[in-house]
Amino acid sequence: MLEFWWAPMLHRRDIYTRPWVRRTLGSGIRLGNAYPALLAPSIVMPLPAGVNQDLASRIRFLSLWQSIGRVFFQLKLTTTLKQAAYPFGILRERNFGLLWTSMALAGTGMQMEALALGWLVLIRTDDPFLVGLIASARMALNFLALFSGAIADRMPRQRLLAAVMFGMSLLGIGMLVLLFSGRLETWHLFALVLTGGMIRLFQMPSAQALVADILPEDRLSTGAALTTMGMNLNTVVGPLVGGFLFQSAGPKGVYVVIAFLYFFAGIFALSLQVSQSTAKSREDSVLRSMLDGLKYVKGQQVLWAVLVLAVILNFTGWPLHTSLMPVFARDVLGRDSAGLGMLMAAFGIGSLIGSTGLASVRNLQNAGKLMILSVFVWHGLMMVFAASHSFYVSMGILVFTGMAFSSTQVSMLTVILRTTMPEFRGRIMGLRQLAIYSFTFGSMNSGFIAGNWSAPWAANFNAAVGIGLTGILALLTPKLRRA
């Protein structure tokens, strides 16, 4: 007797071509003649004519293994899906979901603004140096970042973050007033950018310290990866939307969207309910808090090494996808603002892939080694990008460059959050933002080299300097390699 659950094996017609089946059938009767009946919901069915007991045993054996295979496949698929969904589970936590959304909206607005400013200055002045200068002006006040970090340790961080978002929304409205009135001058752009840079000083210390305030320690690496993933998502959406919007609606349309994005980011930040037990007592002065933060970093090799590395990267690596990219798009690859948006989006897609992959890694290990290796890959790909004159090849290179970039950022944030004591997180993230100040000089230097020689020369110079300095730092700081 042939039971019903063997039927799927008989349904496979390729079984008839196998030698042992052909030998056993003897009479040449095809099992396929019987498979419509076998699919009926019967419990027991007779063997088809011409099928002996040996064949039936073999069919039962193969069908059993087929059933076991299905079970294991389903279990493996379920496990794989659970592992893939694991990092996104913390987005269901109310506070982290609100924080992530606020940062994502603000980051998209910031990326759109960076593209609009760079392209606006380039078409108004035709000066690559001024393009680099406007990008560096956004970070010009970062030398005050330690002060902003001390403030973030002394007051509710969610309220501070909301104030930043609403302030940036007001600046977007101010830019719209100048655009619609027709009175916009180049110096207005620099004034607005400097003001925005001063307001944004408080964004990074408050937002990234909130990640550690909200999540338990064993999920900090996942939170860091998802935070970086959100920022990388901005580098995809922001440039694409900003580039095509600039082309179709001009800078006015871009800044309308920017103002709304910052406004809603402030609403989400204001909705956070975080018990901040790490706030510094107001009995100590801000100056004293700043000095305590510096002493703390001095005694932690891992922390000061990460901050030095951040200085190096902002001088050498960041100018490629910010201040140099408009020059590459127009002068090297012959593209307009939409092409610039596509290039920046390719970099963002790579960044998104890299951070999403790291987000699925539970409790990331060897973050120090991963960070150093990622820096080398990032800067090596900068040289490859500088050698390309094909638009689509350049886009492909930027995807891999973005992956190395995001790997660097995720591992760096993971090391900082794991190493820093809770009561110092605001000040340490302020110092991390202070390291971004080197981007001001890196951007100006890149613009100077691009204006006097070419953008590829600037990219190659930055890559060589970045690889050399990172190698020296890695040799001098063994604790960083073991972090």
C-alpha positions as CSV (number, residue, x, y, z in Angstrom):
1,M,0.0,0.0,0.0
2,L,1.2,3.5,-0.9
3,E,0.2,6.1,1.7
4,F,-1.0,9.6,0.6
5,W,2.0,11.6,1.9
6,W,4.3,9.7,-0.6
7,A,2.4,11.4,-3.4
8,P,4.7,14.5,-3.8
9,M,7.5,12.2,-4.8
10,L,5.4,10.6,-7.5
11,H,4.5,14.0,-8.7
12,R,8.1,14.6,-9.7
13,R,8.3,13.4,-13.2
14,D,12.1,13.6,-13.3
15,I,12.2,10.5,-11.1
16,Y,11.3,8.3,-14.1
17,T,14.6,9.1,-15.8
18,R,16.7,7.6,-12.9
19,P,18.2,4.1,-13.8
20,W,16.9,2.3,-10.7
21,V,13.4,3.5,-11.4
22,R,13.6,2.4,-15.1
23,R,14.9,-1.0,-14.1
24,T,12.2,-1.5,-11.4
25,L,9.3,-0.5,-13.5
26,G,9.8,-3.4,-15.8
27,S,6.6,-3.2,-17.7
28,G,7.3,0.4,-18.6
29,I,4.2,1.8,-16.9
30,R,4.8,5.5,-16.0
31,L,4.0,6.4,-12.5
32,G,2.8,9.8,-13.9
33,N,-0.3,8.2,-15.1
34,A,-1.5,7.8,-11.6
35,Y,-0.4,11.1,-10.0
36,P,-3.8,12.9,-10.5
37,A,-5.4,10.3,-8.3
38,L,-2.5,10.4,-5.8
39,L,-3.2,14.1,-5.3
40,A,-6.7,13.4,-4.0
41,P,-7.1,13.6,-0.2
42,S,-7.1,9.9,0.4
43,I,-5.4,8.2,3.3
44,V,-4.4,5.0,1.6
45,M,-4.0,4.2,-2.1
46,P,-3.0,1.0,-4.0
47,L,0.3,0.9,-5.7
48,P,0.1,1.5,-9.5
49,A,0.4,-1.5,-11.6
50,G,3.9,-2.5,-12.4
51,V,5.5,-1.0,-9.3
52,N,7.1,-3.6,-7.0
53,Q,7.8,-3.4,-3.3
54,D,11.4,-2.4,-3.8
55,L,10.4,0.7,-5.8
56,A,7.8,1.6,-3.2
57,S,10.4,1.3,-0.4
58,R,12.8,3.6,-2.3
59,I,10.0,6.1,-3.0
60,R,9.0,6.1,0.7
61,F,12.7,6.6,1.7
62,L,13.2,9.5,-0.8
63,S,9.9,11.1,0.1
64,L,10.8,11.0,3.8
65,W,14.0,12.8,3.2
66,Q,12.2,15.3,1.0
67,S,9.8,16.0,3.9
68,I,12.7,16.4,6.3
69,G,14.4,18.7,3.9
70,R,11.3,20.9,3.7
71,V,11.1,21.1,7.5
72,F,14.8,22.1,7.8
73,F,14.4,24.7,5.0
74,Q,11.4,26.3,6.7
75,L,13.3,26.4,10.0
76,K,16.4,27.9,8.4
77,L,14.2,30.4,6.6
78,T,12.4,31.4,9.8
79,T,15.7,31.8,11.6
80,T,17.2,33.8,8.8
81,L,14.2,36.2,8.8
82,K,14.3,36.6,12.5
83,Q,18.0,37.4,12.4
84,A,17.4,40.0,9.6
85,A,14.5,41.5,11.5
86,Y,16.4,41.6,14.9
87,P,18.1,45.0,14.5
88,F,14.8,46.7,13.5
89,G,13.0,45.4,16.6
90,I,14.3,48.3,18.6
91,L,12.5,50.7,16.2
92,R,9.3,49.5,17.8
93,E,10.4,50.9,21.1
94,R,8.6,54.2,21.3
95,N,11.5,56.5,22.4
96,F,14.1,55.1,20.0
97,G,11.6,55.1,17.1
98,L,10.8,58.8,17.7
99,L,14.5,59.7,18.1
100,W,15.4,57.7,14.9
101,T,12.6,59.4,12.9
102,S,13.6,62.9,14.1
103,M,17.2,62.3,13.2
104,A,16.3,60.9,9.8
105,L,14.1,63.8,8.9
106,A,16.7,66.4,10.0
107,G,19.4,64.5,8.2
108,T,17.5,64.5,5.0
109,G,17.0,68.2,5.3
110,M,20.7,68.7,6.0
111,Q,21.7,66.7,2.9
112,M,19.3,68.6,0.7
113,E,20.7,71.8,2.1
114,A,24.3,70.8,1.5
115,L,23.5,70.0,-2.2
116,A,21.5,73.1,-2.7
117,L,24.2,75.4,-1.2
118,G,27.1,73.8,-3.1
119,W,25.3,74.0,-6.4
120,L,23.9,77.5,-5.8
121,V,27.4,78.8,-5.0
122,L,28.9,77.1,-8.0
123,I,26.5,78.4,-10.5
124,R,26.5,81.9,-9.0
125,T,30.3,82.3,-8.6
126,D,31.8,79.6,-10.8
127,D,34.5,79.3,-8.1
128,P,35.4,75.8,-6.8
129,F,37.2,77.4,-3.9
130,L,34.0,79.2,-2.7
131,V,32.2,75.8,-3.0
132,G,34.7,74.4,-0.6
133,L,34.5,77.5,1.6
134,I,30.7,77.3,1.9
135,A,30.9,73.7,2.9
136,S,33.6,74.4,5.5
137,A,31.6,77.4,6.9
138,R,28.9,74.9,8.0
139,M,31.5,73.5,10.5
140,A,33.3,76.8,11.3
141,L,32.0,77.1,14.8
142,N,32.7,73.5,15.8
143,F,35.5,74.6,18.1
144,L,32.6,75.4,20.6
145,A,31.5,71.7,20.5
146,L,32.9,70.9,23.9
147,F,30.7,73.7,25.3
148,S,27.6,72.3,23.6
149,G,28.5,68.8,25.0
150,A,28.7,70.2,28.5
151,I,25.3,71.8,28.0
152,A,23.9,68.5,26.8
153,D,25.0,66.9,30.0
154,R,23.2,69.5,32.1
155,M,19.7,69.8,30.6
156,P,17.1,67.5,29.1
157,R,18.6,66.4,25.8
158,Q,15.3,65.8,24.0
159,R,14.3,69.4,24.6
160,L,17.7,70.6,23.4
161,L,17.4,68.5,20.3
162,A,13.9,69.9,19.6
163,A,15.2,73.5,20.0
164,V,17.9,72.7,17.4
165,M,15.3,71.4,14.9
166,F,12.9,74.4,15.3
167,G,15.8,76.8,14.9
168,M,17.0,75.2,11.7
169,S,13.4,75.4,10.4
170,L,13.3,79.1,11.1
171,L,16.6,79.5,9.1
172,G,15.0,77.7,6.2
173,I,12.2,80.2,6.3
174,G,14.7,83.0,6.4
175,M,16.4,81.6,3.3
176,L,13.0,81.5,1.5
177,V,12.3,85.1,2.3
178,L,15.6,86.1,0.7
179,L,14.9,83.9,-2.4
180,F,11.4,85.2,-3.0
181,S,12.4,88.8,-2.4
182,G,15.2,88.5,-5.0
183,R,17.7,90.1,-2.6
184,L,19.9,87.0,-2.0
185,E,23.6,87.7,-2.1
186,T,26.6,85.4,-1.6
187,W,27.4,86.8,1.8
188,H,23.8,86.0,2.9
189,L,24.5,82.4,2.2
190,F,27.6,82.4,4.4
191,A,25.8,84.3,7.2
192,L,22.9,81.7,7.2
193,V,25.3,78.8,7.0
194,L,27.4,80.1,10.0
195,T,24.2,80.6,12.0
196,G,23.0,77.2,11.2
197,G,26.4,75.7,12.2
198,M,26.1,77.4,15.6
199,I,22.6,75.9,16.1
200,R,23.7,72.5,15.0
201,L,26.5,72.4,17.5
202,F,24.0,71.0,20.0
203,Q,22.5,68.4,17.7
204,M,25.1,65.7,17.7
205,P,25.9,65.7,21.5
206,S,22.2,65.6,22.4
207,A,21.0,63.1,19.7
208,Q,23.8,60.5,20.0
209,A,23.9,60.7,23.8
210,L,20.2,60.0,23.8
211,V,20.8,56.7,22.0
212,A,22.8,55.5,25.0
213,D,20.2,56.9,27.4
214,I,17.4,55.0,25.7
215,L,19.0,51.6,24.9
216,P,20.5,49.0,27.2
217,E,24.3,48.4,26.8
218,D,24.0,45.1,24.9
219,R,22.0,46.8,22.1
220,L,24.3,49.9,21.8
221,S,26.1,48.5,18.7
222,T,22.7,47.9,17.1
223,G,21.5,51.3,18.0
224,A,24.7,52.9,16.7
225,A,24.3,51.0,13.4
226,L,20.7,51.9,13.0
227,T,21.5,55.6,13.8
228,T,24.2,55.5,11.2
229,M,21.9,53.7,8.8
230,G,19.4,56.5,9.2
231,M,22.0,59.1,8.4
232,N,23.1,57.1,5.4
233,L,19.5,56.8,4.2
234,N,19.5,60.6,4.2
235,T,22.5,60.6,1.9
236,V,20.4,58.6,-0.6
237,V,17.0,60.4,-0.3
238,G,18.3,63.9,0.4
239,P,20.6,64.3,-2.7
240,L,18.2,62.6,-5.0
241,V,15.2,64.7,-4.0
242,G,17.3,67.8,-3.6
243,G,19.0,67.5,-7.0
244,F,15.8,66.8,-9.0
245,L,13.8,69.4,-7.0
246,F,16.5,72.0,-7.6
247,Q,16.4,71.2,-11.3
248,S,12.6,71.4,-11.5
249,A,11.6,74.0,-8.9
250,G,14.8,75.8,-8.2
251,P,16.3,76.6,-4.7
252,K,12.9,77.9,-3.5
253,G,11.3,74.5,-3.8
254,V,14.2,72.8,-2.1
255,Y,14.1,75.2,0.9
256,V,10.3,74.8,1.3
257,V,10.8,71.1,1.9
258,I,13.8,71.7,4.1
259,A,11.9,74.0,6.4
260,F,9.1,71.4,6.8
261,L,11.5,68.5,7.4
262,Y,13.2,70.3,10.3
263,F,9.8,71.4,11.8
264,F,8.5,67.8,11.9
265,A,11.9,66.6,13.2
266,G,11.4,69.0,16.2
267,I,7.9,67.7,16.8
268,F,9.2,64.1,17.1
269,A,12.1,65.1,19.3
270,L,9.8,67.0,21.6
271,S,7.6,63.8,22.0
272,L,10.5,61.8,23.5
273,Q,10.0,60.7,27.2
274,V,13.4,60.0,28.5
275,S,14.5,59.8,32.2
276,Q,17.9,61.4,32.0
277,S,19.7,60.3,35.2
278,T,23.1,61.2,33.8
279,A,22.6,65.0,33.7
280,K,25.3,66.9,35.4
281,S,24.5,68.8,38.6
282,R,24.0,72.5,38.0
283,E,26.2,73.2,41.0
284,D,29.3,72.9,38.9
285,S,30.1,75.5,36.3
286,V,30.1,74.8,32.6
287,L,33.8,75.5,32.4
288,R,34.5,73.0,35.2
289,S,32.4,70.4,33.3
290,M,34.4,71.0,30.2
291,L,37.7,70.6,32.0
292,D,36.5,67.4,33.7
293,G,35.6,66.0,30.2
294,L,39.1,66.8,28.9
295,K,40.7,65.1,31.9
296,Y,38.6,62.0,31.4
297,V,39.5,61.7,27.7
298,K,43.2,62.1,28.5
299,G,43.2,59.0,30.7
300,Q,41.4,56.9,28.1
301,Q,43.7,55.8,25.2
302,V,40.8,54.4,23.2
303,L,38.8,57.6,23.4
304,W,41.5,60.0,22.5
305,A,42.7,57.7,19.7
306,V,39.2,57.6,18.2
307,L,38.9,61.4,18.4
308,V,42.3,61.8,16.7
309,L,41.1,59.4,14.0
310,A,38.0,61.5,13.6
311,V,40.1,64.6,13.0
312,I,42.1,62.8,10.3
313,L,39.0,61.5,8.5
314,N,37.2,64.8,8.5
315,F,40.2,66.4,7.0
316,T,40.9,63.7,4.3
317,G,37.8,61.6,3.7
318,W,34.7,63.8,4.1
319,P,35.6,66.4,1.5
320,L,35.2,63.9,-1.3
321,H,31.4,63.4,-1.0
322,T,30.7,67.0,0.1
323,S,32.8,69.9,-1.2
324,L,34.6,68.0,-4.0
325,M,31.5,66.2,-5.4
326,P,30.0,69.2,-7.3
327,V,33.3,69.9,-9.0
328,F,33.6,66.2,-10.0
329,A,30.1,66.2,-11.3
330,R,30.4,69.2,-13.5
331,D,34.1,69.5,-14.5
332,V,35.2,65.8,-14.6
333,L,32.0,63.9,-15.4
334,G,30.1,66.7,-17.3
335,R,26.8,66.5,-15.3
336,D,24.2,68.9,-13.9
337,S,22.6,69.1,-10.5
338,A,20.6,66.0,-11.1
339,G,23.8,64.1,-11.9
340,L,25.3,65.5,-8.7
341,G,22.3,64.1,-6.8
342,M,22.8,60.7,-8.4
343,L,26.5,60.6,-7.5
344,M,25.7,61.5,-3.9
345,A,22.9,59.1,-3.8
346,A,25.2,56.3,-5.0
347,F,27.5,57.1,-2.1
348,G,24.4,57.0,0.2
349,I,23.2,53.7,-1.1
350,G,26.6,52.1,-0.3
351,S,26.5,53.7,3.1
352,L,23.0,52.3,3.7
353,I,24.1,48.8,2.7
354,G,27.1,48.9,5.0
355,S,25.3,50.2,8.0
356,T,22.3,47.8,7.5
357,G,24.6,44.9,7.3
358,L,26.4,45.8,10.5
359,A,23.0,46.5,12.2
360,S,22.3,42.7,11.9
361,V,25.4,41.8,13.9
362,R,24.6,41.3,17.5
363,N,27.1,42.8,19.9
364,L,29.7,43.8,17.3
365,Q,33.1,42.5,18.2
366,N,36.6,43.8,17.2
367,A,35.1,47.2,16.4
368,G,38.6,48.8,16.6
369,K,40.1,46.6,13.9
370,L,37.1,46.9,11.7
371,M,37.3,50.7,12.0
372,I,41.0,50.9,11.0
373,L,40.5,48.5,8.1
374,S,37.4,50.4,6.8
375,V,39.5,53.6,6.8
376,F,42.1,52.1,4.6
377,V,39.5,50.7,2.2
378,W,37.6,54.0,2.1
379,H,40.7,56.1,1.2
380,G,41.9,53.5,-1.3
381,L,38.6,53.7,-3.2
382,M,39.0,57.5,-3.2
383,M,42.0,57.0,-5.5
384,V,40.1,54.7,-7.7
385,F,37.2,57.2,-8.0
386,A,39.6,60.0,-8.9
387,A,40.9,57.9,-11.8
388,S,37.4,57.4,-13.3
389,H,36.0,59.5,-16.1
390,S,32.8,57.4,-16.6
391,F,29.7,58.6,-14.8
392,Y,28.2,55.2,-14.2
393,V,31.6,53.6,-13.2
394,S,32.0,56.5,-10.8
395,M,28.6,55.7,-9.3
396,G,29.6,52.1,-8.8
397,I,32.8,53.1,-7.1
398,L,30.9,55.4,-4.8
399,V,28.7,52.6,-3.7
400,F,31.6,50.7,-2.3
401,T,33.2,53.9,-1.0
402,G,30.0,54.5,0.9
403,M,30.0,51.0,2.4
404,A,33.5,51.5,3.8
405,F,32.5,55.0,5.0
406,S,29.5,53.7,7.0
407,S,31.5,50.8,8.4
408,T,33.9,53.4,9.8
409,Q,31.2,55.5,11.3
410,V,29.3,52.6,12.9
411,S,32.4,51.1,14.5
412,M,33.6,54.5,15.7
413,L,30.2,55.3,17.4
414,T,30.1,51.8,18.9
415,V,33.5,52.2,20.4
416,I,32.7,55.6,21.9
417,L,29.3,54.6,23.4
418,R,30.8,51.4,24.9
419,T,33.8,53.1,26.4
420,T,32.3,56.3,27.8
421,M,30.8,56.5,31.2
422,P,27.2,57.7,31.1
423,E,27.8,61.1,32.9
424,F,30.4,62.0,30.3
425,R,28.6,61.1,27.1
426,G,27.4,64.6,26.2
427,R,30.9,66.0,26.5
428,I,32.5,63.1,24.6
429,M,30.1,63.5,21.8
430,G,30.8,67.2,21.9
431,L,34.5,66.4,21.4
432,R,33.6,64.0,18.6
433,Q,31.8,66.9,17.0
434,L,34.8,69.2,17.6
435,A,36.8,66.7,15.6
436,I,34.6,67.6,12.7
437,Y,36.1,71.1,12.8
438,S,39.0,69.7,10.8
439,F,36.6,69.3,7.9
440,T,36.7,73.1,7.6
441,F,40.4,73.0,6.8
442,G,40.1,69.9,4.7
443,S,37.3,71.3,2.7
444,M,39.2,74.6,2.1
445,N,42.4,72.7,1.2
446,S,40.5,70.4,-1.2
447,G,38.8,73.4,-2.8
448,F,42.2,75.2,-3.2
449,I,43.8,72.1,-4.8
450,A,40.8,71.5,-7.1
451,G,40.8,75.2,-8.2
452,N,44.5,75.4,-8.9
453,W,45.0,71.9,-10.3
454,S,42.0,69.5,-10.4
455,A,39.5,67.6,-8.3
456,P,41.2,64.3,-8.9
457,W,44.5,65.7,-7.6
458,A,42.7,66.9,-4.5
459,A,41.1,63.4,-3.9
460,N,44.5,61.6,-4.4
461,F,46.2,64.0,-2.0
462,N,43.6,63.5,0.7
463,A,43.6,59.7,0.2
464,A,47.4,59.4,0.6
465,V,47.5,61.6,3.7
466,G,44.6,59.7,5.3
467,I,46.1,56.3,4.8
468,G,49.5,57.5,6.1
469,L,48.2,59.2,9.2
470,T,45.8,56.3,10.1
471,G,48.6,53.8,9.8
472,I,50.8,55.7,12.2
473,L,47.9,56.1,14.7
474,A,47.1,52.4,14.6
475,L,50.7,51.5,15.4
476,L,50.9,54.0,18.3
477,T,47.6,52.9,20.0
478,P,47.4,49.1,20.7
479,K,44.3,49.6,22.8
480,L,42.4,51.0,19.9
481,R,43.2,47.9,17.8
482,R,41.8,45.7,20.6
483,A,38.7,47.8,21.2
